[in-house]
Amino acid sequence: MDRIINILGFSTLFIYGFTMNCRAFFFPSMLEDLNLNNTEGGILIFTEIIGFVISTYYSGILSSKLGVKNLYFLMLIILVVGMIVYGLSINFGLVLVGAFIFGFGLGGFHLAANAFVGTGDSKTKAKRFNRLHIFFGLGALFSPIYVNFIYKIGLTWNYVFLSAVIVPVILLILTNLWFNKLPDSVSVGKLEKGLSVKLLKDKYFFLICLGMFIYLGMDVGIISWLTGFLNKVKGLDFETSGYYFFFWFFGIMFGRFLGSLLSKYLNELTLSILISISIIFMCFGIFASPSFAFSFGIIALCFSVTYPTFCALTAKHLPEYQAPALGILITAGGFGSAIFPLTMGILNDVIGKDLGMTQSIFLGLVLIAILLLLFRKTRSYY
């Protein structure tokens, strides 16, 4: 059973990283092909994130009633439908529907995988979560290679998702074959009225959610504007900027590999040290010469273990409400990833792209303060 759960979990995160980055790479071509402006493009991204956020929140609650394996199977079907609708879209209205369905399926699909892998010995949760999230980096690294291949053989952006949908379809078939071997239930707690409020009243969990909100907002904000920043501010061409974008995800993948090996050392204090190091390299990457653009890869390396460690800390702290708690946690991160890239975009217009990136430095300082508070509370809890 453990082997099957690991296969499903790792495949899920690979598909998550792969599909998210495929969409990011074909997005400019899609806007041009459908004759959409940047505002309509922003609405599409916002719609997708809203679908993701709604799904992760309610999937966490529904998993307590339906069971995680039923949730996983259902969300995998929704993801496949979303990718097909996205690929077949011929106008703004249809692609808007596809974006919401895609985000909704991806959110619950991702949550269920985290809940599966979060079962077992609490001492090895950080190791398992870091190994799981290595595959997000692998999927993200593979996506630009795949998209470039589709374009080189003369196909349009539509065929990126229409051809890539075979991957989740294969996983859907395997899930169906293994369905009876999966656990009927995971320790996720009972479906209770006001469960979200109850969990968020736990000060330790509330701080983890706040930390995830800040972290993902900082992470996605940098990713969203990195290529434009390197091109417009640092004067690098798009090919070179794309190389550093690739380097970012290599840092994420390699960092999570190291995190899986050194998981016993990962806690709130070590995360605060890593974020402190990342802030130093942010200053180099933002204010120094273009030759310091490699700093963003080091920032990604330092960031890499934050997300899986937050998931592991949540699963450890609230084992009886694991899936609902993970749903709330990922929802908090989803709100951050929707809000802070937008505020960075506004700052780019108001004070310039050279200073808009400084938002990440401020958010990093806030995150360090939250992590130190969490470490203090850990010592009192455990």
N, C-alpha and C positions, 0 to 999 in steps of 0.2 A: 504493500500500500504506500509506504513512504517513497518508494521509487517512482510510482505513478504520480503522486502528488508533486514530487520534485520536477518531473518531466512537464507536467501541466503548468506549474508555477514558472519555470524557466522559459517555456515556450510563450507564456502569456506576456512576460516582461519583454521578451524579444519582439513580439508582435506590437506591443505598446510603443517601444522606442522606434521601431521600424515605421509603423503607420503614422505616428506623430511627425516624424522628421520627413517622411515622404510628402506629407501635406505641406510642410513648411517649404520644401524645395520646389514643388510644382505650383505653389500659391501665386507667385507673380505671373506665370504663364496662364493660369486659370483666369485671373483678373483681366488680363489683356484679351484672352480669347472670348470671354463673356462680356467684354466692354464694360467692366465695373471700375468705379473709382476707388480711391483709398478709403473713403468713408464707408462705402459698402463692404470693402474688404475687412475693415475694422469691425463692422457689424457681424460679419461671418465668423470671425475669430471669437468675438464676444458670445455669439450664439452657441458655438461649439463648447466653449468653456462653461457656459451656463448649463448646457446639457450634461457635461461632465460633473459639475458641482451637484446638481439635483440628483443625479444617479448615485454618486458616492454617498450622499447623505441618506437617501431613502433605501439604498441597497444595504447599508449597514444595519438599518432597522429591520428591513424585510428578511435579511438573512437569518434573523433570530426566529422568524416564523416559518419561512420556506426551507431553510437549510442552505448551507453554502454551496453544495454541489448543484442544487436546483437553480440557485441564483447564477452560478457560473455558466451553466448550460444556456439559460435564458439570455444572459447578457452577451454571450458569444454569438447567438443567433442575431440579436439586435445589431451588434457590431458589423456582421456580414451584410445585413440589410443596409446599414448606413453607408458602408463603402460602395455598395452597388448603386445606391441612389446618388451619392456624390459623383461617381464616375459617369453616370448617365445624364447628369444635369446639363440643361441647355439654356437655362436662364437663372436670374438671381433668386427667384422664389423657390425653385426646385433645389438649388444648391444650398439654400438656407435650411430647408427641411433636411437635406442630407447631412449638413454640418451638425444639426441638433441631434439627429439619430446616431451619427458617428460618435459624438462626444458622450452621449448617454450610454451607449453600449460599452465604450472604452472605459468609462468611469466604474461601472459595476463589475466589469470583467477584471479590471485591475485590482479592485478591492477584494474580490473573491480569491484571487491568487495570493494576495498578502495574508488573508485569513487562513488559507490552507497551510501556507508555509509557516505561519505563526504558531501552529500546534506543536506540542512536544516539550522537551526540556527547556525551561526558561533560561538556563545558563548558556544555551547555544543559540538563542534567538537572534542575537546580533550577527553571529556568524552566518546563519541561514539567510537572514534578510540581506546581508551584503552580497552573498553569493547570488541570491535571486536577482538583485538589482544590477549585477554585472551584465546580465543579459539585456537590460535596457540599453546600456552603452553599446553592446554588440549590434543590437538592432538599429540604433541611431547611426553607428558607423557604416553599416551596410546600406542604409537608405540612399545616400547621395550616389553611390556606385550604381545602385539599381535604377534610380531615376535617370542618370546620365545614359545608361544602357538603353532605356526606353526611348529617350530622345534621339540617340545615335542611330537607331534602327528605323527612324522616321515616324514614330508614333507620337500622339499628342498627350497632354497631361491626363486626359480621361482614362487612358489605358494603364496609368500607374496603379490606380486602385482596382480597376477592373481585372487586371492580371494578378495583382498582389493578393486579391481576395482568396485565391487558392490556398494561401497559407493558413488563415483562420478556418477555412472550410475543412482542411485536413485535420486541424486540431479539433474541430467540431465532431468529425467522424471518430477520432480516437477517444474523445470524451464520451461519446455515445457507447463505444465498445467497452470502455472501462467504468461506465457509470455505476454499475452494481458493486464494483470493488472500492469505490470511494466511500469515505465515512458518511453515514447517514446524517450525522450532525457534528458540528465542531463546537467546542465550548465557547459559545458566544453570548450566553445570557438569555433571559426571558424578554419577550416583547412587552415592555411596560409603558404605561401612559406617562408622558413627561420624562422619558428616559434620557433624552439629550440634555435637558436642564439638570437632571440628577447627576449625570456624568461631568458636566461642565462646572458643577459646584465643587468638584474635587480640584483643589488649587493646583496640585501637581499636574493633572491632566490639562487643566485650563492653560497653564504656562506652556506645556508641550504644543497645544493647538496654536497658541499665540506665536510660539517659535516657528512652527511650520508655516503659518501665515506670512511671517516676515521672510523666512528663508526662501520659500518658493517664489515669492514676489521678487526677491533680489535675484535669484537664479534665472527665472524666466525673463525678467527685465533685461538682464545682461544679454541673454541669448537673442532676445527679440531685436535688440539694437546694435549688437556687436558688429555685424557685417557693415552696416551703414556707418557706424562710428569709425571703423578702421579705414573705410573708403573715403568718407567725407572729411574726417578730421585728421587722420594719420596719413592720408594720401596714398594708401595702398590700392592696387587694382583689385577687381572683384575676384579674380582667380586666387591671388595671394590672400585676400580676406577670407575666401572660402577655405583655404588651407588652415588658417587659424581657427575657423569655425569647426573644422574636422578635428583639430588638435584639442579643442574644448571637450568634445565627446570622448576622445581617447583618454583624456585626463579623468573624466568621470568613470569610464570603464576600468582603467588601471587602478584608480583609487579604491574602487569597490572590491577589486580583486585583493588588494593589500588589506582592505578592511575585513575581508573574510578570513584572512590569515591572522590578523591581529585583533580580532573582535573582542577578546577579553580585556583589552586596554581601552575600548571605546565606551565612554560615558560622557556626562554633561561637561566635565572639566576638560577632557581631551578635545571635545568639539569646540569649546570656547577658544582653546589654543590654536586649533586649525583655522577657525574663522579669523582670529587675530592675524595669523600669517597671511591669510587671503587678503585682508585689508591692506597690508603692506604692499603686496603685489598689485592690488587695485590702483594704489597711488602711482606705482611705476607704469602700469599699463595705460592709465588715463593721462598722466601729466608728463611722462618721460617721452623720449624720442620714439619713432616707429619701430626701432630695433628692439624695443622692450615689449612688443606685442605678444611675445611668447609668454608674458606674465599671465595672460588669460588662461593658458593651459594649466599653469600652476594653481591659479585660483580654482579652476574646475577640480583639480586633484584634491585640494583642501575641502571643497564643497562636497565631494562625492559621497562621503559616508554619512552626511547629515540626515538625508531623507530615510535611508534604511535604519539608522540608529534611532531616530524618532519613532519609527514603526515598532522597533524592537522594545523600546522603553515603554510604549503604550501597551503592547501585548503582555509585557512583564507586570506592569502596574495594575492592569485591569483584565486579568485572564478570564474572569467570568463574563465579561462584556466585550470580548475581543473584537468581534466583527463590527458591532455598532460603534465602538470607540474608534476603530480604524476608519470607519466611514466618516465620523465627525472630524477626525484628524485630517484626512485627505480633502474633505470639504473645505476646511479652514485654509489648507494650502491652495485649493482651487480659487478661493476668493482672492488670496494674495497674488496668484498668477494672473488674475483678471485685472486687478486694481493697479498694481505697481508698474507693469509695462506701460499702462495708459498714462500714469502720472509722469513716468520718465519721458514719454513722448511729448507731453505738455511742456516739461522742463526743457526738452530739446528745442522746442519752438520759442520758448520765452527767453532762455538764457544761453541757448546754443548747445549743439551736440557735444562740444568739448567739455561742458560742465554738467549736462544732463546725467551723465554716467555717475556723477558724484553722489547721486541718490543711493547707490549701492553701498558706498562707504558709510553713510548715515545709518542705513538699515543694518549693516554688519555690526555697528557699534551697539545698536538696540538688541540685536540677537545675542551678542556676547553677554549683555546684562541679564537677559532672560535665562541663558544657559547657566550662568553663575547662581541665579536664584534657584534654578532646578537642582543644581548640585548641592546647594545648601539644604533644600527640602529632601533630597535623596538621603542625606546623612541622618536626617531626623526620622525618615520613614523606615529605612533599612539598617 
